[in-house]
Amino acid sequence: MAMRGLFANVGSTMAGLMFVCAMFRQYFPEHLRFSVWRRYQNLVKFFNPQISITFNQFVGKWATPSQAYGDIRTYLGQTSFAQASRLIGSLAHNKTLVLGMSDFEEVTDEFQGVQVRWLLGKHAPNTNSISVYSGTNHEKRYYTLTFHKRHRALIIGPYLNYVLKEGRALNSRNRKKKLYTNEDNEWNQVVFQHPATFETLALDPEKKKEIMDDLMAFSKGEQFYARIGRAWKRGYLLYGPPGTGKSTMIAAMANLLNYDVYDLELTGVKSNTELKKLLMEISSKSIIVIEDIDCSLDLTAPRKKAPTDKLADGEGDDKVKKSATKSKSNETRNVTLSGLLNFIDGIWSSCGGERLIVFTTNHVEKLDPALIRKGRMDKHIELAYCSFQAFKILAKNYLSLESHPAFPKIGELLGQVNMTPADVAEHLMPKTLSEDAEFRLEDLIKALEKAKEREKVGS
């Protein structure tokens, strides 16, 4: 009987509440209900002294990875290890164990005597919708920072600046370079482990120093680019015959600056919209590479060539775009020359900083001057046939030789014959363990003499 009476009381109470709600909706207009709700929220805020700030793992329509989230995760790494009761373990690139917070774990941090709390949360994926943009239907995590409202100025200003700066510095010191390639509108990545450096690059020392100085000046030029009102990016055009070291040069640039490499395959991009989406996901401290630009789609639509000095400041760009639009040979092509130009130095080029854009080509004469003018490809670097200075670097790399009686003969032949650094390196490469440096140098001399004879016959 007692239970029956209890259920009866609960039922009557619920019925009464429903009646009150119905009367409230009927006699109180929507704007009044909203006003009451706002007053209730203000009352809750008045009695709640805590402020919360959320940092999502992805931001924007295209679910771009948040740099702030990554910096916070790195900053909290040691704190998580010391405080969290549930951790997630993984192996870093150097095979060491890395521990981080598990989902819905909370840790505390202290700054100038003020204590704050960090919570790692997670949004479940939306299984009812499918998006063409990567990450939007995946699990998305977030960090929530909670602190007392009387410390608002200290936490939102100095503390958060400190957290992001420390996290970014740790990321820079511990980061492993990545090589990205685009497939199905997404970036796939592997660890970038190419050993090339400027020290081992077969290039004349003076030219090598010029390129290195230019790269270092760019990497330290954030304030300069901001002062002159230009996006913090720089274009490099590497051109020359096959085998002259264009790809090796890119690897050496990445190792010098500790930048990631994004190998953009334009034939795998279906539209300008997809191209923009891919660019939005490219991080700072990166080299964006389009190899063999003259073969990437038909971006060099035929038109009457104009002198490059008349194409400065965008003059002639409209002609290029109109020519590309009128081209009928590429009706299935969706990435246009206009879209590519906008990527290089248009409004979309400012979406991100500290980026190098590198084009490579074996046939620079095929490229439209508007595509490679200064301001787009700021520095043109010709990688030519092997010189004697370049040979000496290869001899040191492959044979550990800095001098040899055969060097003068090889230098004389290199001045008469066009041979790429790749071909020279192949002749210096020992084929068996029994081959010594003397044998490899003789093999190279024979190859150069044969090439000289072929050039005589051909002429």
N, C-alpha and C positions, 0 to 999 in steps of 0.2 A: 504493500500500500504506500509505503514511504517513497519507493522508487517511482510509482505511478504519479504521486503528487509532485515529485521533482520534475518529471518530464512535462507535466501539465504546466508547471510554473515557467519552465524554459520555453515551452511552446507559446504561452501567452506573452512572454517577454519579447520573443522574436516577432510575433504578430504585431505587437505594439510598436516595435522599432520600424518594421516595414510600413506601418501606417504613418508614422511620423515622417519617414523619408518620402513617401508618396505625397503627403501634404506639403512638405518642404519644396519638392519639385513643382507642385501645382501652383503654389501661391508666391514663390520667390523666383523672379526672373533670373535668366542665366547670368547676367552681369552681376546681380546681387550675390548669387551663389559663388561666383568667382571671387568677389570681394571678400566674402566670408572665408573662403579657402586661403586667400593671400594673407588675411589677418592671422589665421591659424598658423601658417608657415612662419610668419614673422614672430609669433609668440614662441614657437619651437626654437627658432634661431636665437631668440633672446635668452632662453634658458639653456641652450646648448653652446658651451664655450669652445667646441672643437671646429676646426676648419679642415676640409679634405681637398686634395688636389689629385686628379687621376692622370696618369701618363700611359696612353694606349700603345700597344706594340705596333699597330698600323694606323696610318692617318690618311685622310682624303678619300676621294671616290675610288681611286685606283689602288687603295690599300698599300701605300708606300711605307716601307719599314721606317719606323721613327728612330732617328739618331739619338734623341733624348732618352728613349727607352733603353737602347743599347748601352749608353753611357751610364745610366742609373744601374743597370744590371751588373756592369763591370765594377762600379764603385761599391755596390753592396756585396760583392763576392766574399771578401774576408769576413765581413759582419755576419753574413749568412752562415759561413763555416763555424763561427764561434757561438752563435745563438740558436739557429734553427734546429728543431728537433727532427724534422723530416727534410732530407736533402736529396737532390738528384745528381748523380755522378756521370761524368763523360770523360773521354780521353781528348786531350788537346793535341795540336799538331806535333808536339814533341813527345807524345806518348805519356805525358804526365797526367795524373788524375785531377780533374777539375770538379769541384762541388758547388752546387747552387741551391737556392731555395726551391722547395717543392710548392705546388699550387696551394694557395690559401694559407701559407705560412706567414708569420709576422715577426719582424725584428725591430729593435730600437736603435737609434743613433743619437749622438749628442753633438751639439755645436754651440760653442760659447756658453756652456752651462745650460742650454735649453735642450730638452729631450723631445724627439719626434718618433713616430712609428711609421714603418713601411710594411705594406701588405701586398703580396703577389696574388692577384686574382686571375680568373679565366672566364671568358664568355664561351658558351657552348656554340658549336657551328650551327648555322641556319640550314637545316636539311630541306626546307621547303622551297628554297630558291637556288638557282644556279646562275653564276656570274662568269663572264668571260675574263674578269680581272682576277689575277692571282691573289690568293690570301683572303678574299672576301667571304668564302664559304668554308674557311678553315677555323680551327680553334685560335682565338685571339686573346692574348694575355694583357695584363695591365698592372702597373704599380700604383698604389694609392698611398699618398703621404698625408698623415694626420698630425695636427699640432694645435696648441691652444691659440685662440684668436688674438690674445694680447701680444703674441710674438709674430704677427703677420708680416710686418716690415722686415724683420730679421730673416725669416725663413724664405719668403718669396724672393727676396733680393740676394743678400750675401750667401745664405746657405745653399740655395739651389744653384747659384753660379759656381760655388765651390764644388758641389757634387758633380755637375756636368763637366767642369774643367778637369777634375781629378779622374773621372771616368774616361774622358777623352784621352788624357795623357796615358793612362794605363792601357787603353785599347791600342794606342799608337805604338807603345813599347812592346806589347805582347802579340800584336796582330800578325797573322801569316798572310802573305799576299795570295790573292785568289785570281784564277782565270775563269772568266764567265763567257758563255756562248748562248745565243738566243735560239730557242726551239719552242714551237707551239705557243708563241706570245709570252714566254717566260724565260728567265735567265737560269741556266744550269751552271753550277760552279764546281771547280776542282782546285786543289791546292796548286799554286804556281811555284814550280821548283826549277825553272830554267837557270842554268849556272852562268849565263853570259854576263859579263861586266864590261865597263869601258876599258879596263886594264887589259882584258883579253881580246877586245874588239880589233879586228884587222882594219885599221884606219890610220891615216896620217896623223901624227900627234897634235899638230897645230889645229887641224879640223876637229879632232876629238875634244881638245880643250875648249874650243869655241862652243861646241854643242853642250858640253857639260856646264860651262859657265851660264849659258842661256837657260838651261833647265833649272839650275839652282836659283838663279834670279827669279824665275817664274814661281818656284815653290815658296819663296819668301816674299812674294809681292802682293799679298792680300791688301794691305793698306794702300799701296800704289794703285792697284786696279780700282779700289773703291774711290780714291781721290780723283781719278780721271774719268770715272763714270762708265767703266767697261766691265763686262762680265769677266770673272776670274777664270779665263780659259785661254788656251793658245793652240794654234793649229800648226802641224808639221806635215810637210809633203816629202816623203822619201821616194826617190825615183832613181832608176838605173837598171841595167840589164839583170836578168835572172841570175841568182847566185852571188850577188854583191853584198848580201848581208842585211837586207831590209828588216826581215823578221828578227834577226839577232840584235839589230839596233834597238828594236822595240823592247826586247827582253832586257837589254842593258839599261834602257831608260827606266823601266819598271824597278829594276834592282837598285839603281842609283837613288831614286826618289822614294822607294818603298810604296809604290802605287799598285793598286789592283789593275788588271787588264780586262777590258770588255771587248771581246771579238765580235763585232756586229756584222752578222751575215744578212745583207739587205735582201737577198733572194728568199729568205725565210720570213720576211715581214710582209704582211698582206695589205696593209694600208698605212696612210699617214697617221691615223689615230693609234694604230698599234705601235708605230714608231715612237710617237709621243709617250705612250704608256711605258715602253721600255726605257726611254730616256729618264722618265720620272723616277725610276727605280735605281738608277745609277748613282752610286755614292760619290762623295768627294774623294780626293786623293785617288784619282783613277785615270787610266789611259783608254780612250775609246778608239778602237782600231777598225778601219775598213780597208782590208787588203785588196789589192788589184781593183782599185776603184773604177778603172776603165772597163772592167768586165762585170761589175756589179749592176745588173739590169742594164738598161740603155740610158744612162744618165748623161751621156754626151750627145744629145740630139743635134743633128747636123744644122749648122747655121753659118753664116758668114763670119769668119774670125775678125775680131777687132783687137787693136793693140791693148795690152793689159793696162797701160797707163791711162787709158780712157775709161777704164772700168772701175776706177776708184770710187769709194763711197757709194757703191751699189749701182752705178750707172751701167746699163746694159743688162741688169738682172731681169727686167721685164721682158726683154727680148728672149732671154734664155727660157723663162717660164712659158712664154707664148709658143716658142718652138717646141718645147716638151709637150705642151698641150695638143699641138697640132700633129704630133707624131702618130701615125696610124700603125706603125709596126709593133707597137706595144699596147694593144688594146686591153690585154689582160693584166697589165702592170698597174698596181694601185699605189705603190710608193712613188711619188713624183719628184722631179727635180726641185720643184718649189718646196716640197716637204723637207727634202734633204738640206736645202739652203737655209730654211728656217731653223733646222736643227743645228747647223754650224754657227750661224751668227744672227739668227732672228730672235724673236722674243722668247722662244723656248730654250735658247742657249743660256739664258740667265737662271734657269731652274736648277741650281746647284753650282758649286764653286770648286776651284782647284781641279780642273779637268784639262787633260791634254787630248786633242783630237788628231789622230794620225791617219793619213791616207798613204797607201803605197801603190806604185804603178811601175810597170816595165816600159810604158809608152807615154811619157808625159806630154808628147806632142798631140795625143788624141784627146786630151782633156780640154774642156771649154775654159777659156781664161777667166770667166766669171766664177767658176767653181773653185779656182785655186788662187784667186787674187789675194793680196795682202789684206788682212782683216779676217780672212777665212783660214787660209793656210799661210800663217805669218812667216814661217821659216821654211825655205825650200832647201833640201839637203840632197845633193847628188852623191850616190854611192856608185863609184865607177869601178873599172877593172883594177886588178891588184897592182899596187905600186911596190917599189922596193922597201919602203918604210913599213907598209902593211905586211909584206912578206916576212920581215924580221920579227914582227910580233907573232906571226903564225909559227915561225921556226922556234921561237921561245916557248910557245904554247905546246907544240906537238913534239919537239925534239929536245927541249931544254937547252937550246943553243942560242948564244948571243953573238957569236962570230964563228966564221969557218972559211977556209981558203976558197970554197966554192961560191961564197956569197957574191963576190964581184961579177962572176960569170952569170949568175942568176939575175943580178941587178941589171946587167947589160941586156939580157934577153927579155926581161919584163918591160924594159923601155922600148922594145921593138914588137912585142906580141901582146895582144889583148887576151888575158886569161883572168877569170873571175877568182876572187878569194876562195870560193867554194871548191873550184877545180884545183887550185894550189894546195889547199888543205887536204884534199883527197890524195894527192901524190905524196904529201908528207906523213899521212897516216900509216903507221906500221901495219902490215898485213899479217905478219907472223911474229912470234917472239924472238926469232933469230935475226930479224932485220935490224940493222943498226942505222944511225943517222946518216952515215956516209952513203949507204945504199939508197935511202929515201931521197937524198939531195941529188944523186945521180939520176934517179928516176924522174925527178922534176925537171932536170936539165934536158933529158931526152925528150920529155913531153913538150917543153918549150921550143926545142929545135924543130920537132915535127910540126908544131903549130906555125912556126915561122916559115917552114917550107910550104905548108898548105896556103898560107897567105900569099906567098910569092906566086904560086901556081894560079890562085884565084885572081890575082891582079893582072 
